[in-house]
């Protein structure tokens, strides 16, 4: 059952479900204006990425409808790092010093009946592949820009499969997985050790979403967002966004950088 953002206890309920089931869905986070603007931005950035990277390299990557490093092509997507509900989840799980491991857009195409896309995201997997005695190292926060359903390839989850040192069998995963059902504007949160997979979209139209993965500050990011965007762009952003992008988790490159006052140091990872 989805949790409604209007419930005053939504955060506590979400964290409880994360602990017990490994995932939770919070409805009513993004409004219709944001959804409309985001749909347009996703298609806009897809064109730019395809033009820059080229269809051959994208096809060789073995992905289906995945858009990486969107903030490099359109700063619109930086605003998702300021969504209060997302920040509440990050602060309550991987702490306020966490960094953005990745932000990926999804434009999952609808496939003709009988056609199967044998790509990585269709196989059951964990997004963080280390189980450390129950210690939460990584959290995923996905925004459903379109409704999620079994018909349009809503993410398949296996409740309770997170934080397990022994991987479940493929048979167990298939038998116990089900598609997340959520309205547009929902926030789907899951422990990154939860076993999950992309569903099969047979709806006749694309299914759009944006996935974020946040980790403890000392975990290396999938993409170096600070270098990708450049100092000038990052310094113009709010301090909290700078933290999430990795501005305060950089490694010094000289003694001049090392021997600066504490407030100016590049690394502010904290104890999280």
Phi, psi and omega in degrees: 000133180288151175263136180268134181300334180287346177290122182300342180256019186302321183292314179298319179296320180296313181296325178295316180292325177300318180293317187275311186257341179091355179205163176203155178236125178247116182269154174082031182269315181254138180272174187295325178298315178297319180298316179297313180297323183289321177302314179297319181293323179297314179291325179296315182287330176299317178299319181292319179294316179299321180291323183282313186273321181095143184296328183294314180292323178294319179293322180295334180291344178072035179244161181232104175071023181267133179242112182257154177053045183297328183294339176288329184263339180202111181296352177309322188284351174294334183296338179291339177281000178247002180295121185304318182296321177298316181293324176300316180295313180300311182298326185275353183238291182260012171076166184291351177263009181296160178237157178282114177284318178198155168228115181238134170271153177231123168241083186281113184285156174275133181256150177297150178306135179090347179266131183239133177264109181272079181237164187304315187293344177279349180263144179296135184200167169254145177277338172236117195263018178238127176254117188244068175055039176085359181283125184281115182255339188206143180225144176252137175231111183248137176257126177276104178281326168250164175301146173258134178206171177292335182284325185255020174085029175306143184307132176273126180237153176242096184304137177079004182271001182279159176055038179252122182292332180255126183292137176294157177287158178300323178297316179298317181298314180297319185286337187246359180277150171213159183280135174294132176249122181204147178283165175302145180089001179280159175245119181256118184246137174209147171302129187291353173269001178291135176283130184204172178200157173288142177277182181259122183270112179238021188279342184092002177211161179296153172242123188253143178199165174228125181251136173239142171235128180242139181232168171303154191297338185267005176270132182292136180288154174294323178230136176280091186294327180296311179293324182294324182269328182095150184301318185299317180293314184294320181294340178277355184265163176302151183303321181294321177294322176302316179300313182296324181285345178106013182299326183257020175233026179276155177268135180292154183240002179200166177290332175300319178288327182290316185266058174249160176304152185308320182294342182259000184293148182286328184261119177228054186287340180070199183256005185289000000 
